[in-house]
Amino acid sequence: MIGTGRLSAGILALVLAGLSPVTGAAQSLGDTLSTAYRNSGVIEQNRALLRAADEDVAVAVAAVRPVLNWSASVTRDFSSAVTGGSFGREVDTVRTAAGIALTSELTLYDFGRNRLAIDAAKETVLSARESLVSVEQDVLLRAVAAHMNVRREMENVALRENNLRLIREELRAARDRFEVGEVTRTDVALAEARLASSRSALAAARGNLRQAQAEYLNAVGAEPGPLVPPARVPNTAASLEAAKRIALREHPQIRAAQREAAVADINVARAEAAQKPTVSLTGRLQTSGTFASDNYSKGGQIGLEASGPIYQGGRLTALVRQAIARRDAARSNLHVVRLQVEQRVTDAFVSLQVAQAALASSDEQIRAARVAFNGIREEASLGARTTLDVLNAEQELLDARAVRISAVADQYIAAYSLLSAMGLMTANYLNLNVPIYDPSEYYNLVKDAPLPSQQGEQLDRVLRALGKE
């Protein structure tokens, strides 16, 4: 048996140290989230895609403006001929001419087709903005999981290291008692076996920590430093129903699906308008002359032109049917997205409740395991318990502490997962210490298809600030 009196006085301190939370300095969860927001290549990629969608508005706006084109040509004509006045000789003729022309075209009426294209482009921009918010949520939630998982594994390593030191003390005490005949060789062998198991568990914990650190680097874009525990669990929603109501109102995937459905509606109207005629105003100015003389000509024309389809092999009606089918698909997608968001809210809410219950249970488990461990060690000193009983009680206390470490991490991850499912996991809502990207700044500069002007110079400055020019 292992008696209390023969154990080192530091063993109980080692047990308590193993049960104390591991604290570090400096890097909070907010720091991690801010770093992930600043370093994310995925966010930067989707910002670029959003700027590309902004330019589609400028392209659509250009279609309702006059189109001016110029052309210039230089031609050289040469020929050889035998005529009656050449007395049978071949006469060469060379003539060089030049011309320049300016053409213009303006669509006067197209049954709203170009205006509908502008509306569709604007709705697409709004959808792309919501997609950017979704990406931001994913990046920040991944950063939360990375932060908490590194902390989880750091605490597990510290717990296993303390446990290994404790078992070494117990093994040393068992060998001392074996030398004086108080315990058998079996007790020593049990302690040796538990020591080997503890070493294996410590190696596994260190491996898990290295994996968690690698995921942190990938998710955040920087190596993890000493990570401090979050100050508190974030506020979410008082009930599942409240969480769903917020999600249906705020979640970017639902908003993006609504915009996509609006685009599909507009595209049906565009396809129908494409079957109707277009009225355009056209103009042309030109001048031409030859290099061999001072003669030249110049002139111009202006006119109204109406054109429309008569028969295109069924292509236009097929495009209308296709647009209607895509509209139906977009509406169905909105319904599917709504159900998916509601399910994610439910899953996250339940996961948070489970994590909170597990944390409360682990605290009670630790209390009971500590009482049992102390009692069994006391009973062992009186000969009523074996070394195996003491080692098993110690393992129960170790397992209870490990459960609590995971429960704390799971609680924070579940809480932030619920925020994400509600559509609130954004840098703005979390009040991160980062410059918040304003998607409207670039849009406002390009939406009117600016020409080289003061507005164009502002756009150039924005591009230089983004590092794109």
Buried (B, 14 or more C-beta within 10 A) or exposed (E): BBBBEBBEEEBBEBBEBBBEEBEBEEBBBBBBBBBBBBBBEEBBEBBEBBBEBBBBBBEBBBBBEEEEEEEEEEEEEEEEEEEEEEEEEEEEEEEEBBBBBBBBBBBEEBBBBBBBBBBBBBBBBBBBBBBBBBBBBBBBBBBBBBBBBBBBBBBBBBBBBBBBBBBBBBBEBBBBBBEEEBBBEEBBEBBBBBBEBBBEBBEEBBEBBEEBBBBBBEBBBBEBEEBBBBEEBBEBBEEBEBBBBBBBEBBBBBBBBBBBBBBBBBBBBBBBBBBBEBBBBBBBBBBBBBEEEEEEEEEEEEEEEEEEEEEEEEEBEEBBEEBBEBBEEBBEBBEEBBEBBBEBBBBBBEBBBBBBEBBEBBBEBBEEBBEBBBEBBEBBBEEEBBBBBBBBBBBBBBBBBBBBBBBBBBBBBBBBBBBBBBBBBBBEBBEBEBEEBEBEEBBBBBBEBBEEEEBEEBBEEBBEEEEEE
